[in-house]
Amino acid sequence: MSEVIDAPVADARSPLPAPAGTLEALRAASVAALSEAIGEPPDLTFVAGIGNRGDDLIGAGVRNLLAGRSYREVHEAEAQLEESWDSRKAEGSLEWEEIREATRDAFDRARGRGED
């Protein structure tokens, strides 16, 4: 039979640390280290991976970590398209800034995440 220990659980932003060695203490230390490494850049961009459920879970964790910060989020495919847009637009006259939202909407619909 296992013993239930009623220990306080600290949120990553809580001023009270969780007991050393607990999962929450390790998580809080990890969040603190990542936050320190990221710093407060004025132009933070989160490039989200695409493909599988793991990417979605990682993205959710990163969004949680970045909560309260000013940042821009783009999908990996969008970043690749933006980077090579001038060579891909062929005869079109639209610049990337003009087509970005339509491209994002089409991408989300193709992945089943768009509005119906």
C-alpha positions in Angstrom: 0.0 0.0 0.0 1.4 3.4 -0.9 1.3 6.4 1.4 -0.3 9.6 0.2 1.8 12.6 1.1 -0.1 15.9 1.0 2.8 18.2 -0.2 2.3 21.7 -1.6 2.5 21.9 -5.3 4.3 25.0 -6.6 3.4 26.7 -9.8 6.4 27.7 -12.0 5.5 31.3 -11.2 4.9 30.7 -7.5 7.2 32.4 -5.0 7.1 29.3 -2.8 9.4 26.5 -4.1 8.2 22.9 -4.2 9.9 20.4 -2.0 13.3 19.5 -3.4 13.4 16.4 -5.6 9.7 16.4 -6.5 8.5 16.5 -10.1 7.1 20.0 -9.6 10.5 21.2 -8.2 12.3 19.7 -11.2 9.7 21.3 -13.6 10.0 24.7 -11.9 13.8 24.5 -12.2 13.5 23.6 -15.8 11.1 26.4 -16.5 13.4 28.9 -14.7 16.5 27.7 -16.7 14.6 28.0 -20.0 13.2 31.4 -19.2 16.7 32.6 -18.2 18.1 31.2 -21.5 15.4 32.9 -23.6 15.7 36.3 -21.8 13.5 39.2 -22.9 14.3 39.7 -26.6 12.1 42.3 -28.3 11.6 40.1 -31.3 11.0 36.6 -30.0 9.6 34.1 -32.6 8.4 30.6 -31.8 8.6 28.4 -34.9 6.2 25.5 -34.3 6.9 22.1 -35.8 4.3 20.3 -37.9 3.5 16.7 -38.3 2.4 14.7 -35.3 0.8 14.8 -31.9 4.2 15.2 -30.3 4.7 18.5 -32.1 1.3 19.7 -30.8 2.2 18.8 -27.2 5.6 20.5 -27.5 3.9 23.6 -29.0 1.4 23.7 -26.0 4.3 23.5 -23.6 6.2 26.3 -25.3 3.1 28.5 -25.5 2.6 27.9 -21.7 6.3 28.8 -21.1 6.0 32.0 -23.2 2.7 33.1 -21.6 2.8 36.7 -20.6 5.7 37.4 -23.1 5.4 39.2 -26.4 6.2 36.8 -29.2 5.3 35.9 -32.7 4.3 32.3 -33.6 4.8 30.8 -37.1 4.6 27.2 -38.3 7.7 25.6 -39.7 6.0 25.4 -43.2 5.1 29.1 -43.0 8.7 30.0 -42.1 10.0 28.0 -45.0 7.5 29.6 -47.4 8.3 33.1 -46.2 12.0 32.4 -46.7 11.5 31.3 -50.3 8.5 33.3 -51.3 10.2 35.5 -53.9 11.3 32.5 -55.9 8.0 30.6 -55.5 5.5 33.4 -56.4 6.4 33.1 -60.1 4.3 35.5 -62.1 2.2 36.6 -59.1 2.5 40.2 -57.8 1.6 39.7 -54.2 4.3 40.1 -51.6 4.5 37.7 -48.6 2.9 40.1 -46.2 -0.1 40.3 -48.5 -0.6 36.5 -48.9 0.5 35.3 -45.4 -3.0 35.2 -43.8 -4.5 33.3 -46.8 -1.6 30.9 -46.8 -2.0 30.3 -43.0 -5.8 29.8 -43.4 -5.3 27.2 -46.2 -2.6 25.4 -44.1 -4.9 25.2 -41.1 -7.8 24.0 -43.2 -5.7 21.3 -44.7 -4.7 20.1 -41.3 -8.3 20.1 -40.2 -8.0 23.1 -37.8 -9.7 25.8 -39.8 -13.1 27.3 -39.3 -15.9 25.6 -41.1 
